[in-house]
């Protein structure tokens, strides 16, 4: 009788193939879990940043009620508990403060590094609004506006009446053309 040689995998070859598959699956699971962890961290960081910016907005709305140099708070946001620390620092300008808000996930007992931090400045105005605007076409700053038309500006240059707003003088700027009757827009 003739003997047929059967071809197939030996036990060693099967074990080597299983080891290669196992190592590949382990690397794949590590990559997937890393991506999921990063996604969760970015979600928490985004929520914490929103909380910090919301807190800065609250501080700006209650600017006349600043008293102490810090305050702590806890809130529920996105079905989770968060806590924040708001601190107020003096600046080189006496009427201005620097506000720093730090946010952590969890209640006030949670320790560690904050997930997000936002900084803002608040204070009273240093100059009248529009008083520091520069007319870049003439490279000069406009003087304070007076209700009377004509006359002279504080820097001595003559003023001309503005046809678009007769009570507001202009200094060397061309008059604004009237709007087109059909469209209501200036040409």
Residue, then its C-alpha position, 0 to 999 in steps of 0.5 A: x500500500x502506498x502511503x499518502x502524506x497529508x498536509x496541514x498545520x502542526x500544533x506549533x504552527x497553530x500556537x504561533x499563529x494564535x500568539x500573533x493574533x493575540x498580540x495584534x488584538x491586544x494592540x488594537x484594544x490598547x489603541x481603542x481604549x486610548x481613543x475612548x479615554x481621550x474622547x472622555x477627557x476632551x468631553x470633560x475639558x470642554x464642559x469644564x471650560x464652559x463652566x469656567x466661562x459661564x462663571x466669568x460671565x456671572x462675575x462680570x454681571x455682578x462686578x459691583x458686588x466684588x468683595x472678597x478675594x476668592x469664592x468657591x462654588x459647586x453646581x450640577x452640569x451635564x448630569x455631573x457634579x462640578x466645583x469651581x474656585x474663583x480668585x480675584x487678583x489686583x493688577x498694576x491698574x488700580x481700577x482693574x482686577x484679574x479674575x481666574x476661574x478653575x474648575x474640577x469634576x466632582x464635589x468640593x472634596x475632590x483634589x488634584x489638578x483643575x480640568x479647566x482654567x479661564x482668566x479675564x480682566x474686569x474694571x472700570x473704563x479708563x477712557x470715554x468710549x470712542x475717545x481713542x479711536x484713530x482715523x487711519x485715513x488721516x493718521x490722526x485721532x478725532x477730538x471729543x465731539x461737541x453738540x454744536x456744529x461748526x466752530x473749532x475742535x480742541x486741537x484747533x482744526x476747523x470742524x465741518x457739519x456732517x450732513x448725515x448727522x447735523x449735530x455731530x461735527x467731523x474733522x476733515x472727513x468727507x461727508x457721508x453720501x445720502x442713501x439711495x432712495x430705492x435701496x436705502x443703502x449708501x453707494 
